[in-house]
Amino acid sequence: MEINFHGKTALVTGASQGIGRDIVKQLAKGGAKVVAVARNKELLESLKEEVPSIEIIPCDLSDWNATQNALSHLSPDLLVNNAGLAILKPLTRVSESDVDQLFAINVKALIQVTKLVTEKLLQRGVSGSIVNISSQASMAGLLNHSVYCSTKGAVDAFTRAAALELGPHNIRVNCVNPTVIMTAMGRLGWSEPKVAEPMLQKIPLRRFGEVQEVVDAVLFLLSDKASMITGTCLPVDGGYLAV
């Protein structure tokens, strides 16, 4: 199945590393004009060296006004809300700052960026596709993930409600819900067998996901190949949530 994005503009948040970085590369390879947004300017610049055709915008998405100023001029057809933060602690050690930071990036920023993109799509009267990067943690309780799980549950709920609201305008909204993915950070955190094995035993495929497997799901949902799919939360989890 060939997917191309010629003639489309795509905005990707959290684009400087991990899954977001590969999404940018694959969208550009597929012909899209890509705008990459992240907090880390140096990593964004290194990405632009790899993919000179992209536009980069350094921005702290937890700052509502800064985000408004940085992104309000854009009119993308496609949006990937990939920016995310994980602070993992036992509930009794969670601070107000932890809660504020997690919800600021994982929920508030996602809602604001979606709002900005949606406003322009409605003004232009064109169709659009939005994919939010959620997590298996939205559907299953994970140890020491209480606040993180809460934010990803909010992402799923927002996805469904936005899909209902925007569907009549032919704007699709979906999300992808990965398990542990072998990004550089994932390999660092889950390479120890005694840490990995309990999680692997809960995954029927008995392995963690690779970045490309998430990217493929995102590209499909963004594309016209998924033109009848909206309001869906798609696990990329090796069957974790089926157990």
N, C-alpha and C positions, 0 to 999 in steps of 0.2 A: 504494500500500500504506500503510494507516494504522497507525501504531504509537503506542500509548499506554501509560503507566506508572501509571495511576490505582491507588491502593492500595499502591504500592510505595515503599520507602525506598531511596535510592541514596547511596552514599558515593563521593566522587570525590577522589582525591589530586592534588596538583599543580594545584589548581583555580583559582589566582589569576590566571593569564594563559594566553595561547596556546590550545592545543587543549583543555586542561582547563577553561578558563573557558567556552568555547563548549559543551562537553559539559554543564556545569552548567546553562547557560541552556536548552538543548534538552530536558534531562530534566525540568526544572521546567515548561517549556512543555507537555510531554507528560503532566503530572499527577503526577509523582513528588515525594515529599518528599525534598529533597536536602540532604546534609551535605557541605560543601565544606571541604577540608583543604589547607593550604599553610603555608609558612614565613613568608610576607610578610603581616603583619597588615593593613597599610594597603591593599594590593591586595584582600585578602579583604573588607575593609569597603566598598571601592568596588563590589565585586561584589554585596554585599548591598544596597547602595543601588539597584542596577539590578534585583535580584531579591529583594525583601524577604521572600519566603516561605522562603528557604533558611536553614539553620543554618551558621554558620562556626566552624571550630576552627583557630586558629593552632597549628602544631606542627612541630618539626624532626624529621622522620621518620628521620633518621640516628641519633637518640637512642632506643635501644630502650626504656628505662624511661619516658621522656617520652611516647613513642607508646603504650605500654601504659596509662599513666595517662589520656591524652587520649581514647583511642578504645575502651577495653574495655567501656564502658557502652552502646555502640551495637549495634543489631541490624538492620543493613540487609539487604534482599533482593538488592540489586545492588551491585557493586563495580567501579569503574574505577581500576586502578592506573596513573595517568598521571604521577605524580611521576618526574622523571628529571633526570640531570645529564650534561653533555658536557664533557669536558676532552680536547682534541685536540692531540696532540704526537707528534713522531717517537719511536719506541720508545726510542732512546738518551737521550732527555730526560725520560722518565717517572720520576716520583719515587714513593716509598712513599706519600706523602700523596695523590697523584693516584689511585693504585690503591685506597687505603682509601676515599676520598670517593666514587669511582665505584661501587664495589661496595656501599658502605653505603646509597646511595640507590637505585641501579638494581636491586639484587638483594636485599640483606638486608631493607631496608624493605618491599619488595614482598612478600617471603615472610612477614614478620611481620604486615602488614596483612591479607593473605589468611588467615593462620592465625586472627587475631582474628575476622574475619568468618565464617569457616568454622565455628569453634567455636559461635558463636551460631546459625547455620543448623542445625547438627546437633542442638543442644539443643532448638530449636523444632520440628524435624522437618519443615521446609519446603524447597521447592526454591529454588534461587538461580542467579544468573548473574554470572560474573566475567570482565572483559575487561582484559587487560594490554596496555599500549602498549609495543610492542617497536620494531623498526626493520628496514629492509632490511639494516642493518649486521650483523644476526644471521646472515644467509645469504650475504653477499658481503663480501669483504675491501675495506676503504676506506682510502686513504692517510692515515696519521697517526691512525688510529682503533683501534689495536691493543687497547687496554684497553677502550674503549667497545664495540667489536665483541664482546669477550669477555663483557661484562656482558649484552648483548642476546642473545647465544647462550644464556647461562644463563637468561634470561627465557623463551625459547622452550622449553628443556628442562624448566624448572619447569612451564610451562603444560601440556605433554603429560603429565608425571607426575601433576600435581594432577588433571587431567581423568580419568585412569585411576582414581585413588584415590576421587574424589568422585562419579564418574558413577553408581554404584549408589545414591547418595542423591539423585539428580536435581539435582545441583549441577554446572552447566556451566562450563568454564574455557576461554577462547579468548584469542588475542591478535591484535592488528592491527600490521602492519609497514609503516609509511609510508616513502616516500622523502623528499626535501626538501619541506617544507610551508611555504607562504607565510604564516606567522605574522609578527608585527612583527619578531621576531628573524630569521626566515628571509629576509624581504625585505631586511633590513640586510646579512646575510651573503652573499646570493646575487644581489644586484642588479647587481653588476659583471659585464658580459658576458664578460670574459676568465676570470673565476672560474666563472661559470655554464655557459658553453658546453661545456666538456669533459664535465660531468655530463649536460647536456641531450642530448648526442649519444649517450649510453648509454640514454636513455629513449625507447622507441619512440613514445610520444605527444608527445615533444619539448616537454614543459612540466613544471613542478613542480606539486605538489598544492596544493589549497586546503584551508583548515581544515575547511570544511563537508564535504568529501569523506571526511575521516577521521572526523568526527563521525557522519556517516550510517552508516559501517561499524560503528562502536562501538554506536550505538543499535540497529542490526539484530541484532548478536550478543547484546546484552543482552536483547532482546525475545523473546517467545514465538514470533515468526516464525522464529526460529533454533532451535527446540526440539529438533531432531535434530542440532545442530552442537556438538561439543565436542572439545577437544584440537587445534583448528585454528589455524594461523598464517596470517593473511590479509594478503597484500601489498596495499598501496594505493600503488603505485609506478609506474604508467604503463607497466608491462612491463619495468622495469629488470632484474628477476631472471630474465626469460625469455630475455635475450640471452646 
